[in-house]
Amino acid sequence: MYFGQPEFLYALILIPLMAFFMSLTARFRRLAMKKLGHVELLARLSKSVNWTGRRWQIFLWFIILILIIIALARPQWGTEVQVIEQRGIEIMVALDVSNSMLVEDIKPNRLTRAKMEIEELMRHLAGNEIGLVLFSGASFIQFPLTFDFSTARSFLDSANPDVISHQGTAIGEAIHTAMGGFNWERSSQKVIIIFTDGENHGVDVLIATRAAKEKNVIIYTIGFGSPQGEPIPEYNAKGEIVGYKKNKQGETILSKLDEVTLQKIALTTNGQYYRASASGDEIQSLMNEVGQLQSVELESQFEEQRVERFQGFLLAALCFLVVTELIPDRVRNS
């Protein structure tokens, strides 16, 4: 048996602790009643309680909790074959993880908003291979071209400024890295989608853009932020903002959206530039653009995937819940 989210299984540790706490509480309650001189009242109440039924109810509630925890952990066993149609568009997403992407001029911040839009992109582009490049002052392929979007999302979630120590925004290098992620033996259309605030600190962005154009790679750019600029927050270990980044002169650094660079990149490669918005409408426009690209029919892939079995555990928990309601907790008077 495998689990899709095994971290939930740690919650099983709470079950024996809860049982111990409930037992201790019941014992203290009985002792308190005796000390207060309510022995006769306690005896009368005890006669009306179906203690066997109560014990079964408590036992079943623990079983229900265990089943729900296991269901949340997504148990999987057995495999099924899924046919994945290859439509032949290869998409490399380049995500800017520089510190400037933590600016909160688009909520909750530029980076989080970009990751939300990439997830939306994945949901609507099934059948196309998608890979991810992370970049700031340097770049690397976070995951290669894949159809396995569930695994890809877990890698996407972990993207943050700490994954690259060399800070900056080297868009040109990101384009070169993305180009290296394509399968050049195929004749399929190749697309790069860049999510960034556009503050390019590299000098080779135009060289990289021309190299992409020569290989008929289309680049779409999505800009995050505002041309007016906002300060770059600094956080403590608790994730709280404790100040803003300053330059050597002690002046607060403003991170501004550089739309001019992003527009040049897109136009040079016959792509399109979009400014990110709170509504995320630009993603729908982008998907419409990508959807119009001519795809090459390739041989379908067959992938074995583990079968999700959480439904059975939830059904069992529901059945036990019904049973607990049917167990009487009071003794009927004859």
N, C-alpha and C positions, 0 to 999 in steps of 0.2 A: 504493500500500500504506500502511496505517495500523498503528500499534502501540498496543495497549491500555495497556501499561506500558513506554514507551520508555526509561525510566531504566536498564533492564537492558542496553541496547545499549552503555552505557559500558564494560561488562565486556569488550567486543571489543578494547579497547585493550590488555588483558593478553595477548592471543594473541601478537603480535609480540615482546613483552617476554619471554614464556615461551620462545619459539623462540630468541631471542638468548641467554638464560640457559642453556638446554640445550646450545647449541652451544659456549658458553664453558666450561661445566663439562666437556664431553667433551674439549675441547682441553687443558685443565689436567690432566685425568686421564692423557692420553697422554704429556704432557711429564713428569709425575711418574713414570710407569713407566720412561721412558727414563733419567731422572736416577738412579733406583734400580738401574739396570743390568738391568732385566727385559725387555730387548729381545726375546730369544729366546722368552720366555714370552708376550709380547704378540703375536709373530708366530704362535705356535701357536694361541693363542686366536682370533686374527683369521681363521685358515683355517677354523675350525669355525663361524664366525658367517655367517649369510646376511644380508650387509649391505644388499642390495637389499630383502629382506623387512623388515628392521628399519626402513629409511627409509620404506617404505610404511606400516608400522604407525604410526610417529610422525606421518606426514602425515595418516593417517586419524583419529588421535586428535585432532589439531587441528581437522579437519573436524567431528568429533563434538561437540567443545566449542562450536564456532561455531553448529552447529545447535541445541544445547541452549539457548544464550544467546538466539538468535533466538526459540525457542519460549517462553522465559520472558517475552520482551517482548510476547507475544501478537499476532502478525501478523494483520491483518484485511484482506480485500479482498472485493469483491462485497457485495450487500445481500440481505436476505430480509425479507419482510413478516410482522410478528407482529400477531395480533389480540389486543388487550387489552380484556377485559371490564370495563366500568365498573359497579361495584356501587352506586355512589352514596353512599358514606360518605367525607366529607372529614375528614382528620385533620391537625391542626397540632400538632406536638411542640414544646414549649418547654423548652429545656435551659439550666439555670443554669450559667454558666461563671465565676462569681465565685471569688475566691481561697479561700473557705471550702470549695469543692468539691474542693480538693486534700487535704483532711484524710483520713488513712488509717485511719479507724475501720471502714471496709469496704474490703476488699482488691480491687485494688491501691490505689485511692483512690476517693472518691465520684464524681469526674468520669469516670474511666475505666470504672468499673462502670456508670454511667448510659449511656455510649456503647455499651457491650456490650449492655445491655438494649434500647436503641433499635434496634440492628442486629438483634437477635432479633425485635423487633416487626416490622421491615420484612420479614423473611423469611416471617413467618406472615400478613401482611396484604396479600398480593399481590391486585391487583384494586381496591384502594382507593388514592386519591390521598393522599400524605403530603407535608407541608411541614415545614420546621424553622425555629424562632425561637431565636436565642441571646440570652441576657439576663444582666445583672448589675445595675449601676446604671442602664444604658440597655438598649435591645433593638433588634434588627433581624432581618429575614427572611434567613436564611442561604441557603435555597433555597425557591422557591415550591412549591405543590402539584404533584406529579409522580408518574408511574408508573415513571420511570427510576431504580430503586433503586440500580443500580450507580454512577451518577454521584452520587446522593445520599449514598452511603456515603463517597465520597472527600471530600465537603464536611464530612461528620460527623467524619471522622478529624482534620480540621484544627482542630476546635473546641478552644480553650484560653483561659485567662484573659486572654491578651495581645490577643485580638481586640477587646476593649472596654476602653478606658482608664478609663472612669468606673466604679469599683468600687462594690459594694453588691449588694442583691438586691431589685430592683423587680418583684415578681411582678405587681402590678397593670398596670404598663406592658407586661409580657410578654403578658398576656391581651389588652390592647388591640391590640398588634401582631399577635398570632395571629388575632384577629377580622378584621383588615384583610387577611389572607391568604386568606380564604374567597371562593368565588364565590357571591355572594348572589343571582344570577339563577337559580340552581338550587334545587330544593326538597329537595335531599339532606340527610341528617343530618350535622350538623357537630359535631366532637369536638376538644377540646383536651386534650392529655396533658402534664402539667407534671412535669419531673424536677428536683428541688431539695432543699436541706436545710431550706427553709421559713423561714429567718431573714429575714423581710420587713422592708425598710428604707423602703418606700414607704407612703404614707398612703391610696392610692386602691385598695387591693386589693379591698375590699368593694364599692366603686362599680363596678369593672371586673367583678366577679363577678355583680353584679345585672344589669349590661348584657348579659352573656352569657346569663343566665337568661331575660331578656326576649326574646332572639332564639332561644330553645330550643337553645342550645349546651350540650352536656354536657361538664363538665370532670372529668377523672380526675387525681389527684395521687399521685405516688410520692415518698416522703420518704427521704432518704439521711442516714445518721449515727445518732447516739444522743442521747437527751435529756440525758445526763450531760455531753456535750461533750468535744471533743478540741482540742488546739492546732493552729493553722494553720501548716504548714511554710513556710519560705522556702528557696529553692534558689539555688545558684550557677550559673555558665554551663555547668558539666558536668552539671547536673541532680541534684546531691547536696544533701541537706538540710544547711543551715549554721546553722539556728536556727528560732525560731518567732516569729510576729508578736506585738508587744506594744502596749499602749495608751500614752497620753501619760504615765501614771504608772509606766511600766516593767513593768507586770504582763502576764503571758502571756494572750493572748486565747483564750478557749475558744469554739469554734463548736458550737452545740447544735441538734439537730433540733427544729424547731417544728411538732409534729404538730397542735396545736390549730388553727393558721391553715389548714393544708392540709386538715384535716377539714372546716372551715367552708366552704372553697371548693368542695370536692367535694359536700357535702350540699346546699348552696344550689342547685346546678345539676343535682341528681339523679344525680351521679356517684358515685365511690367513691374512698376513700383507701387506699393500700397503703404499708407500710413495706418498703423495699428490704432484701433478705436476701442472704447469700453464695450461696445455692442458686439465686436468681433465680426462685423459684416464683411470685412476685407477677406476673411477666410473663404466665405461663400463665393466671392468674386474670383478669388484665386483658384478654387476648385473648378469653377466653370471654365476658366482659362485652360487649366491642365486637362480637363475632360475633353476639350476640343482638339488636343494634340493627337496626331495620328499614331496609333499603337500598332506594333508588329505582333501578329499572332505567333506565339511560341508554344512549344509542347507543354501541356499541363503537368503540374507536379502532383505527386501523391505523397501526403505526409501522414505518418502515424501520430495520433495525439491521444493522450490519456483521457479516459472517460470520467467526467465529474460525477461523483456519487453522493453529494451532500443532500440531495433531495430525500433520499431514504431516511437519513438521520433526522431531518426536519419533520418528516411524516411520523416517524416513531415518537418524537417529542410531542407532537400534537395528539397522538393517540394516548400517550401517558397522561397528558394534561386533561383529556376527557375523563380518563379513569379516576384521576384524583378528585374530580368534581362529583363522581358517582359514589365515592366512599363516604359513608356517614361518619361524622365526627362527634355525634351525640348519641347517647343510649336512649332508645325509645321506651317510654313508660308503658307498661302493659296494663 
